[in-house]
Amino acid sequence: MFPEIGDVPIASIKRRAVAELLDQVEDDSGPTMAHSTLAVVRPIMGWHATRDEDYSSPIVRGMGRIKPKKRARSRVLSDDELRSVWNTAEKRADPFAAYVRFLLLTAARRDEARELIRDEIQGGDWILPAARNKTKLDLVRPLSGAAQTIVEAQAGIDDNPFVFSVSGKKAIASLSRYKRDFDKACGVTGWTLHDLRRTARSLMSRAGISSDHAERCLGHVIGGVRGVYPMFDILPRNSLIFLKPTCRFVTT
């Protein structure tokens, strides 16, 4: 159980309680999740400090669990590693394995895919709402037949809206635990789920995809005059990323 600080008045929360919370998260889910937890707690306490002259946030420098230099990654899976990851995921029937294949096929961000709900799939398009992506624009990501097959193969449990789910009540979680088991099965270590996105981008470059087109497939906004023209030619079908002719942004 995590230390319960939710019902404690914010002025009574001491640094030790925050540190114990981060320790527990790190033990259960790894340093990255602990670092992300701190990123949620810090602004809440900072916001309160701007409104109460008697309050001082218990969070100080050095409480982060990942050093900035260590957070920067350049890991791209080799062809052999990618082959092992894909083949292992294809042989397994669990939601995590399907989720891994979907990440590779779409180059989506980890939580964009993890929290995918069925209503976001319209025809052959995945319409990612502005509230769920960094651009704060509605992003339309055409899905390949392979990606659509993965979505359709995920069993719908009662009224659970999430495509990738273990419990049938919420989106798949405890990713670190599932990944540890997956790593043992595929024999590839030292990679993260976000590395799949970087690997997909690398493969697009190798396939000769223009930088603008590749960046749009990743859901990035193109600045300047180049950003005025969102439609582009079809991507090669012999690359790993099987996308339809266009990736486009829709603003509302």
N, C-alpha and C positions, 0 to 999 in steps of 0.2 A: 504494500500500500504506500502511496505517496504521502508525505507529511501533509496534513490537512490544514491549509492556511486560508481556504476560501471563506470560512465564516469568522475569521479573526479580523478585527478592525485594522485597517491598513497601517495606522500609526503604531500598532502593537507588533507588527511583523519585523523581526530582527534579522540581521544579516545571516545569522546562523541558520534560521529557518529556510531562507532562500538557498543557502549553500547545501543544506541537507536535501532539499527538493531537487536541485541540480545533480547532486550525487546519486540520488535514487534513479533519476531519469537516465543518467549516464550508465549506471550499472545495468539497467534493464534494456535500454535501447541504443546505447552508444553515445559518444561525445557530440556527434553532429546534432542529434535530437536534443541533448541537453543545451547545446548552444542556441538552438532554435527556440527552446523554452525560455531561455534568458531574454531572447529578442522580443518575446511577448510580454514578459513580466516587467522588463526595464521601462518601456514607455508608459505603462500604466502608473508605475510609481513616480516616474518623472512628471507625468501630467498632474498627479495629485500635489507634487511639490510646488508646481506653479500656482497653485490655488490656496496653499496653506503655508504661511510664513513660518509656522512652528514645526513643519514637517521636513525631515531630511531623509532622502531615499537611502535605504540600506545597501543598495547596489553600488559597488565601486569598481574601478578599473582592475582588471586581473581576474574577474570572476568568470570570464568566458572560458569555454572548454576547448576551443580551437584557436590557435594563433592565426592571424590574417595570412601570413606567408604560407602556412600549411594548408589553408583553405583553397588557395589557388591550385588548380589541377590542370594537367595537360594530358592525362591518360587517355589513350585511344587503344582499343582492343586490336590485337594483331589478327590476321586472317585465321590463324589456327585457333586462337582464343574465341573469336567470334563464331567460328564453326562449332566449337564445343558448346558454347552457350546456347546457340540456336538449336542444335540437335538435341541437347538435353531438354530444353524447354518444349520442343516439339513432341518429345516422347512422354512427357509428364502431363497429367490431366488436371492438376491443381490450378486454382485461380492465379497463384503467383507466377507460375510458368507462362500462362496465357498473357498475363500482364507484362512480363519481360518481352515476349514476342511483339506485343502491341507497341511497346515503347520503341523497339527497333524499327518497326514498320512506319511509324508516324513521326519519330524524332520529337515527340512531345515532352514537355517537362514532366517530372515525376508525379507531382500532385495533380496536374491536369488530367493525366491518364488514370491515376489511382481513384479520383473522385468522379470519373466519368459516369453520367447517368443516362439511362436509355432514351429519355426525352431529348437529349442533345443530338441524337442521331436522327437525321431527317433525310430519307432516301439514301444516297451514297455519301452524304456530307456529315461531318461532325461540326456542329455549330457551338463553339466554345464561347459562353457569354463573357462580357467585359469584366464582370465581377470575379471571374475565375482565371484571368490571365494578366500578365504584367503590363501589357500594352493598354489595358483599360478600354479596349475596343472589342466588339464582337468579332471573333475570328472564325472564318469558315475554312475548315481543313478537309478537302476531299479525301475520302478513304479508298484505298485499293480494295480489290476483291478479297485479298488475303486478310486485310485488317477487318473487313466486314464479317468475314467468316469467323474470326476469333470472337468478335462481339456476339454474334448470333449463337455461338457454341456455349456461351456462359449461361448457365441455368438461372432463370428468373425464379426467385423464392418469394412467394406471397406477393406483398406489395413493395418489396425492397427495390428502390430505384437504381441502385448502384450496379454497374456491370461487373466489376471485379470485387467480389465479396466472399468471405469465408463463413461468416456468421449468418448471412441472410438478413441482417438488420442494418449493417453499415458498410462503408467502403473498407476494403482490405487494409489492415493495419499491422503493426509489429513486423514491418518489412525486414528489419535487421535479422530477426529470428528466422524468417523464411529464407532469406538470402544465405545465411550460414549453411543451412541444409542444402540449398541449391548449389552453393560453391563446392561442397563435398561431392555432389553428384556429377558436376561438370568438370571439376578439376582445375578451374580457373579461379585465382584469388587476386586480391589487391585491386579490385575494381569496384566502382560504385554504380548505382543505377543511373546517375547523371552522366557517367562516362558513356552510356549507350547513346545518349543524345549527341555527345561530342563525336563519337564513332560514326554515327549516321551522317553528321555534317562532313566528316573527313571522306566518307565514301562518296558523297555527292560531288565533292571536289575531284576525287579520283575519276569519277564517271564523266567529268567535263561539264557539270552543271554550273551555270553562271553564278557568281556570288550573290547577286540580287535574288535570283530564283531560290537558291539554297536558304538564304536568310529568311525569305518569306515562308518557306516550308517549316522553318523552326519557330515561326510566329513572331519574328522580329519586324519592327517598323522600319522601312527604308526612308531615310531623310532626303530632303531636297527634291529636285524635279524628278528623280528616279522613282520617288514614292508616289507620283501622280498616276503611274500606269501599273495597276496591280495584276493585270492579266499577263500570262506568259505561256510559252510553248510547253508541250508535254515533256515530262522527264523520261529519260531512257528506261525502258522496261527491264533491262538486264542488270540494273543496279539493285541494291538491297531495298532502297526506298521506292516502293511502288505507289506513286501518287497519280491522281488524275491530272488532266491538263492544267488546272489552275489551283492556286492557293490565293485566297482573296480576303480582304478585310471588308467588313460591313459596319458602317457607323449608323447609329440611330439617334 
